[in-house]
């Protein structure tokens, strides 16, 4: 597998001695294989435990588009239609699911979208 230098604090968001290890989302390469190895022991004992886990980082879906209609409207008054088409992903990741999220970009009640 590829080497992920966890000693580099920009790779992770948690300290190395924490109970959990959180790796930054962009630290791993899509499609790459990594081996996570954990060693632990107790002070005063000569033996230590070892656990390994191999992971393959999923590649994101690609090649698709998102269409929004109408391009402008008012929240809670305008019915927006969102259509995702043409997305391709690994067969193991199908069917794809989509999440819609709105934010207050223009004002508390107005949203707009632009066609590419």
C-alpha positions, -999 to 999 in steps of 0.1 A, spaced: 0 0 0 9 37 -2 27 55 27 7 80 46 30 99 69 9 103 100 37 122 117 28 151 94 1 169 114 -15 183 82 -25 147 73 -47 143 104 -69 164 126 -63 144 158 -31 140 178 -12 107 174 -18 97 211 -56 103 209 -81 75 213 -93 81 177 -75 88 145 -91 113 121 -75 117 87 -81 148 66 -105 140 36 -80 150 9 -50 131 25 -57 98 7 -55 93 -31 -87 79 -47 -82 44 -59 -51 39 -38 -46 11 -12 -34 18 23 -24 -4 51 -31 9 86 -9 -6 113 -15 -1 150 10 -12 176 4 -9 213 17 -21 246 19 -13 283 48 4 301 70 -22 318 59 -51 295 82 -63 268 54 -76 244 32 -55 223 0 -60 203 -2 -54 166 -33 -49 143 -34 -41 106 -62 -32 82 -60 -27 45 -83 -1 29 -89 9 -7 -100 46 -10 -131 50 -31 -129 71 -62 -156 97 -65 -184 95 -91 -175 114 -124 -187 126 -157 -222 138 -147 -240 170 -145 -266 187 -123 -295 208 -139 -316 231 -118 -349 246 -129 -359 274 -125 -325 291 -121 -340 317 -97 -367 316 -71 -378 323 -36 -374 297 -8 -406 281 4 -425 296 -26 -407 283 -57 -407 246 -66 -372 238 -78 -364 207 -98 -329 192 -96 -318 165 -121 -285 146 -119 -276 127 -151 -246 110 -166 -228 101 -134 -205 70 -135 -192 51 -105 -179 17 -95 -206 -10 -97 -202 -17 -59 -212 19 -52 -245 18 -71 -271 30 -68 -259 65 -63 -277 87 -38 -278 125 -38 -280 150 -10 -295 185 -14 -284 213 9 -293 250 8 -275 279 22 -280 316 27 -258 328 -1 -279 357 -15 -303 365 14 -323 344 39 -350 336 13 -335 339 -22 -315 313 -40 -302 311 -75 -282 288 -98 -262 293 -130 -259 270 -159 -223 262 -169 
